[in-house]
Amino acid sequence: MKTSVILRFAILGLLWLGLVTYIVVNTPKFTLYTAFVIVASAIIIFVPIYKKYVKNGNQ
């Protein structure tokens, strides 16, 4: 993988992790809905990028 692809994953990962931390800290109690939102957001963000750059090998 190119360095630019790794950098994209790292930046998006850090932003996503920051937002997840914000959600977890600011919700009164952790529910199944909160877990669903976190998992769904990870799928929406990371699966298309994985398919484009890792699975197909297009760089």
DSSP file (Angstrom, degrees, kcal/mol; ACC not computed):
  #  RESIDUE AA STRUCTURE BP1 BP2  ACC     N-H-->O    O-->H-N    N-H-->O    O-->H-N    TCO  KAPPA ALPHA  PHI   PSI    X-CA   Y-CA   Z-CA
    1    1 A M              0   0    0      0, 0.0     2,-0.1     0, 0.0    58,-0.1   0.000 360.0 360.0 360.0 145.6    0.0    0.0    0.0
    2    2 A K     >  -     0   0    0      1,-0.1     4,-1.9     4,-0.0     3,-0.2  -0.339 360.0-116.5 -72.2 158.2    1.1    3.5   -0.7
    3    3 A T  H  > S+     0   0    0      1,-0.2     4,-2.5     2,-0.2     5,-0.2   0.856 114.8  58.3 -63.0 -35.3    2.0    5.9    2.1
    4    4 A S  H  > S+     0   0    0      2,-0.2     4,-2.0     1,-0.2    -1,-0.2   0.870 105.6  49.0 -65.1 -35.8   -0.9    8.2    1.1
    5    5 A V  H  > S+     0   0    0      2,-0.2     4,-2.4    -3,-0.2    -1,-0.2   0.914 111.5  48.8 -68.9 -42.9   -3.4    5.3    1.5
    6    6 A I  H  X S+     0   0    0     -4,-1.9     4,-2.4     1,-0.2    -2,-0.2   0.900 110.9  51.3 -62.6 -40.0   -2.1    4.5    5.0
    7    7 A L  H  X S+     0   0    0     -4,-2.5     4,-2.7     2,-0.2     5,-0.2   0.887 108.3  51.5 -64.6 -39.5   -2.2    8.2    5.9
    8    8 A R  H  X S+     0   0    0     -4,-2.0     4,-2.6     2,-0.2     5,-0.3   0.937 110.9  47.8 -61.7 -46.6   -5.9    8.3    4.8
    9    9 A F  H  X S+     0   0    0     -4,-2.4     4,-2.5     1,-0.2    -2,-0.2   0.915 113.2  48.8 -59.6 -42.8   -6.7    5.3    6.9
   10   10 A A  H  X S+     0   0    0     -4,-2.4     4,-2.4     2,-0.2    -2,-0.2   0.923 113.1  45.6 -65.6 -45.2   -4.9    6.8    9.9
   11   11 A I  H  X S+     0   0    0     -4,-2.7     4,-2.4     2,-0.2     5,-0.2   0.942 116.6  44.5 -65.5 -47.4   -6.6   10.2    9.6
   12   12 A L  H  X S+     0   0    0     -4,-2.6     4,-2.8    -5,-0.2     5,-0.2   0.893 113.0  52.7 -64.0 -38.2  -10.0    8.8    9.2
   13   13 A G  H  X S+     0   0    0     -4,-2.5     4,-2.6    -5,-0.3    -2,-0.2   0.912 110.4  46.7 -63.2 -43.0   -9.4    6.3   11.9
   14   14 A L  H  X S+     0   0    0     -4,-2.4     4,-2.3     2,-0.2    -2,-0.2   0.905 113.7  48.1 -66.5 -41.3   -8.4    9.0   14.4
   15   15 A L  H  X S+     0   0    0     -4,-2.4     4,-2.3     2,-0.2    -2,-0.2   0.931 114.0  46.9 -63.5 -44.8  -11.4   11.2   13.4
   16   16 A W  H  X S+     0   0    0     -4,-2.8     4,-2.6     1,-0.2    -2,-0.2   0.920 111.9  50.5 -63.1 -43.6  -13.7    8.3   13.8
   17   17 A L  H  X S+     0   0    0     -4,-2.6     4,-2.3     1,-0.2    -1,-0.2   0.883 109.7  51.2 -62.5 -38.7  -12.2    7.3   17.1
   18   18 A G  H  X S+     0   0    0     -4,-2.3     4,-2.2     2,-0.2    -1,-0.2   0.906 111.3  47.2 -63.9 -42.2  -12.5   10.8   18.4
   19   19 A L  H  X S+     0   0    0     -4,-2.3     4,-2.4     2,-0.2    -2,-0.2   0.885 111.5  50.6 -68.0 -38.0  -16.2   11.0   17.4
   20   20 A V  H  X S+     0   0    0     -4,-2.6     4,-2.7     2,-0.2     5,-0.2   0.914 110.0  50.6 -64.4 -42.0  -16.9    7.6   19.0
   21   21 A T  H  X S+     0   0    0     -4,-2.3     4,-2.6     1,-0.2     5,-0.2   0.918 109.8  50.7 -60.6 -43.1  -15.2    8.8   22.2
   22   22 A Y  H  X S+     0   0    0     -4,-2.2     4,-2.0     2,-0.2    -2,-0.2   0.909 111.6  47.9 -60.7 -43.4  -17.4   11.9   22.1
   23   23 A I  H  X S+     0   0    0     -4,-2.4     4,-0.7     2,-0.2    -2,-0.2   0.938 114.1  45.7 -63.5 -47.0  -20.5    9.8   21.7
   24   24 A V  H  < S+     0   0    0     -4,-2.7     3,-0.5     1,-0.2    -2,-0.2   0.897 115.1  46.4 -66.5 -40.6  -19.6    7.4   24.5
   25   25 A V  H  < S+     0   0    0     -4,-2.6    -1,-0.2    -5,-0.2    -2,-0.2   0.876 115.6  44.9 -70.0 -36.8  -18.6   10.1   27.0
   26   26 A N  H  < S+     0   0    0     -4,-2.0    -1,-0.2    -5,-0.2    -2,-0.2   0.401  90.7  92.5 -95.4   3.4  -21.6   12.3   26.3
   27   27 A T  S  < S-     0   0    0     -4,-0.7     3,-0.1    -3,-0.5    -4,-0.0  -0.817  74.0-135.3 -94.6 138.9  -24.4    9.7   26.4
   28   28 A P  S    S+     0   0    0      0, 0.0     2,-0.3     0, 0.0    -1,-0.1   0.897  86.3   3.4 -60.9 -41.6  -26.0    9.2   29.8
   29   29 A K  S    S-     0   0    0     -3,-0.1     2,-0.5     0, 0.0     5,-0.1  -0.998  79.2-111.0-145.9 146.8  -25.8    5.4   29.5
   30   30 A F        +     0   0    0     -2,-0.3     2,-0.2    -3,-0.1    -6,-0.0  -0.628  45.0 176.0 -79.0 120.2  -24.5    3.0   26.9
   31   31 A T     >  -     0   0    0     -2,-0.5     4,-1.9     1,-0.1     5,-0.1  -0.645  47.2-101.2-118.0 175.1  -27.3    1.2   25.1
   32   32 A L  H  > S+     0   0    0      1,-0.2     4,-2.3    -2,-0.2     5,-0.1   0.846 122.3  57.5 -64.0 -34.3  -27.6   -1.2   22.3
   33   33 A Y  H  > S+     0   0    0      2,-0.2     4,-2.4     1,-0.2    -1,-0.2   0.902 104.6  50.7 -63.3 -41.0  -28.6    1.7   20.1
   34   34 A T  H  > S+     0   0    0      2,-0.2     4,-2.0     1,-0.2    -2,-0.2   0.913 110.6  49.1 -62.9 -42.6  -25.4    3.5   20.9
   35   35 A A  H  X S+     0   0    0     -4,-1.9     4,-2.5     1,-0.2     5,-0.2   0.894 110.0  52.1 -62.9 -39.9  -23.4    0.4   20.0
   36   36 A F  H  X S+     0   0    0     -4,-2.3     4,-3.0     1,-0.2     5,-0.2   0.917 108.3  50.6 -62.5 -43.6  -25.4    0.1   16.7
   37   37 A V  H  X S+     0   0    0     -4,-2.4     4,-2.2     1,-0.2    -1,-0.2   0.900 111.6  48.2 -61.5 -41.0  -24.6    3.7   15.8
   38   38 A I  H  X S+     0   0    0     -4,-2.0     4,-1.8     2,-0.2    -2,-0.2   0.933 115.2  43.4 -66.3 -46.4  -20.9    3.1   16.4
   39   39 A V  H  X S+     0   0    0     -4,-2.5     4,-2.2     2,-0.2    -2,-0.2   0.915 114.1  50.5 -67.2 -42.7  -20.7   -0.2   14.4
   40   40 A A  H  X S+     0   0    0     -4,-3.0     4,-2.5     1,-0.2    -1,-0.2   0.897 109.6  50.6 -63.0 -40.2  -22.8    1.3   11.6
   41   41 A S  H  X S+     0   0    0     -4,-2.2     4,-2.0    -5,-0.2    -1,-0.2   0.884 109.2  51.4 -66.9 -36.4  -20.6    4.3   11.3
   42   42 A A  H  X S+     0   0    0     -4,-1.8     4,-2.9     2,-0.2     5,-0.5   0.914 111.4  47.5 -64.4 -41.8  -17.5    2.2   11.2
   43   43 A I  H  X S+     0   0    0     -4,-2.2     4,-1.5     1,-0.2    -2,-0.2   0.925 112.1  49.5 -64.3 -44.6  -19.0    0.1    8.3
   44   44 A I  H  < S+     0   0    0     -4,-2.5    -1,-0.2    -5,-0.2    -2,-0.2   0.861 120.2  36.5 -63.5 -36.1  -20.1    3.2    6.4
   45   45 A I  H  X S+     0   0    0     -4,-2.0     4,-0.6    -5,-0.2    -2,-0.2   0.927 125.1  31.3 -83.8 -47.9  -16.6    4.8    6.7
   46   46 A F  H  X S+     0   0    0     -4,-2.9     4,-2.5    -5,-0.2     5,-0.2   0.783 105.1  64.9 -92.7 -28.1  -14.2    1.9    6.4
   47   47 A V  H  X S+     0   0    0     -4,-1.5     4,-2.7    -5,-0.5     5,-0.2   0.936 103.8  46.4 -65.4 -47.0  -15.7   -0.7    4.2
   48   48 A P  H  > S+     0   0    0      0, 0.0     4,-2.1     0, 0.0    -1,-0.2   0.901 114.8  48.0 -62.0 -37.5  -15.8    1.4    1.0
   49   49 A I  H  X S+     0   0    0     -4,-0.6     4,-2.6     2,-0.2     5,-0.5   0.915 111.9  49.7 -67.8 -41.4  -12.2    2.5    1.6
   50   50 A Y  H  X>S+     0   0    0     -4,-2.5     5,-2.4     1,-0.2     4,-2.0   0.930 111.6  48.7 -60.8 -46.2  -11.1   -1.1    2.2
   51   51 A K  I  <>S+     0   0    0     -4,-2.7     5,-1.2     3,-0.2    -1,-0.2   0.884 115.4  44.6 -62.2 -38.5  -12.8   -2.2   -1.0
   52   52 A K  I  <5S+     0   0    0     -4,-2.1     6,-0.7    -5,-0.2    -2,-0.2   0.925 128.5  19.3 -74.1 -44.9  -11.2    0.5   -3.0
   53   53 A Y  I  <5S+     0   0    0     -4,-2.6    -3,-0.2    -5,-0.2    -2,-0.2   0.783 131.4  28.7-103.1 -29.3   -7.6    0.4   -1.8
   54   54 A V  I  <5S+     0   0    0     -4,-2.0    -3,-0.2    -5,-0.5    -4,-0.1   0.896 119.5  42.0-100.5 -52.5   -7.0   -2.9   -0.1
   55   55 A K  I   <S+     0   0    0     -5,-2.4    -4,-0.2     1,-0.2    -3,-0.1   0.932 125.0  33.2 -66.5 -47.7   -9.2   -5.6   -1.7
   56   56 A N  S   <S-     0   0    0     -5,-1.2    -1,-0.2    -6,-0.3     3,-0.1   0.704  97.6-133.8 -82.8 -20.4   -8.8   -4.5   -5.3
   57   57 A G        +     0   0    0      1,-0.3     2,-0.5    -6,-0.1    -4,-0.1   0.619  49.4 153.5  76.9  11.5   -5.3   -3.3   -5.0
   58   58 A N              0   0    0     -6,-0.7    -1,-0.3     1,-0.2    -2,-0.1  -0.624 360.0 360.0 -75.8 124.3   -6.0   -0.1   -6.9
   59   59 A Q              0   0    0     -2,-0.5    -1,-0.2    -3,-0.1    -6,-0.1   0.357 360.0 360.0-127.8 360.0   -3.6    2.5   -5.8
